[in-house]
Amino acid sequence: MDTSLLLQYGWVLVVLIGLEVVLSADNAVVMAVMVKGLKPEKQKKALFYGLLGAMILRFSALFVISLLVDMWYVQALGAVYLIYLAIKHFIPSRKQKKVSHTNEKAPSFWGTVIKVELSDIAFAIDSILAAAALVITLPNTHTFNIGGMDGWKFIVMFLGGFVGLLCIRFAATRIVRWLGIYPVLEKAAFILVGWVGIKLAVLTLAHKDIALLPLNFPESVGWQVTFWGVMIVIIIGALIKVKQTPKKG
């Protein structure tokens, strides 16, 4: 892989890791609650087995997406979902969940493990779609394929998700604390998710079966500069805001 390709792939990986770290925070809190009912010595084991299974499920989900990612209706559904997710984040919810703790049974170990795995997949849909949208327009390396896409693109997607799982396991408390101190980080992450959804929409409109945009538009210099330029502005804006946020305590 030449230097130009290496820089492009490296930059996308850095962006993906940043998104995963922020988007994994809610997942980490939910998983912590799930294992809380177990005995202390079983909590770490449940998280370990749950996240191991979640990694296998994520790899399988990425493999399936790699086979379907070139289909315009998959791209369209992904675009709608990501844009919806971003808009929904900024609309305050009036629903208050009431959880009853009466007559609760002690959770089983393997039942908890399965819940952790399913929870990760449910929470990971947004980050998996965002990862697919980010890597799909990277230049192909023409070295090898995994599923239906260039092997290095798939590896970048998988590494981003893998780092997200590591954050859930080892840095959950710290990430949640950071988001409490710097809420702009979460806002920026969801703005990025929406912007990636727009990228997926552009891919859909330029698909050969839709052709509302020129076929080569997603790879054009103008669109690439616009997309990455806006993304950099969002990231820099969030970092400036973080720097301006007064430190607590």
C-alpha positions, 0 to 999 in steps of 0.5 A: 500500500503506497503512502497516499492510500496509507494516509487515507486509510489511517485517517478513516480509521482514526475517525472511526475509532473516535466515533466508536469511543463516543457511541459506545458509552451508552452501550457500556452503561447498559452492559454494566447494569446488565451484569450488576445483578450477578455475583461480583466474581461473575460480573467480569466473566459475563462481560468477557464472554459477552464481549467475545460473543459480541465481537464474533457477531460484529464480524458476522454483521460486517461480513453480511454488510460487505456483501450487501453494501453495493445494493442501492436499497441497502445504502438508502436504508442505511442513509435514512437510519443514520440521518434519523439517528442524528436528528432524534438525538437532538429532539428531547424525549418526553418518555420516562421509563419506569423500571419495577424492581419487585419480584425480580429473579436473580439473573442467570450467568449465561442468560446475562452473557446472551443479553450483553451480546444482543445489546452490543449488536443493537447498539452497534448498528449505527456505528457499523453503518457509519463505518461502512459508509466511511470506508466504501468510497476509499480507493481499493487496494486491489490486494485481497477481498473479504466478503464483498469488499476490498480486504483492507476496507473490511479490516478498517471497519473491523478495527474500529469496532474492535476498539469500540468493544475494548473501550466498553470493557476497559474505559467505560467509566472514564468515557461516561465521565468525559461525556458528562464533562464535555457533552459537546463530544456526544453532540459532535459524534451524532452530527458526524453520524448524520453527515455520514448518513448524507454521504450514504445518501449521495452514494445511493443517488449516484448508484447505477440503478438510480443515476440521479447523480453522475456515477462518479460523483461520490469519488469526485474531487469536489465531493471528497473535499466537501465531505472531508472538509465538513468532517474536519470542521465538525471535529475541530469545532468540537475540540475547540469547544472542549478546550473552552469548557471550564474544568470542574472541580 
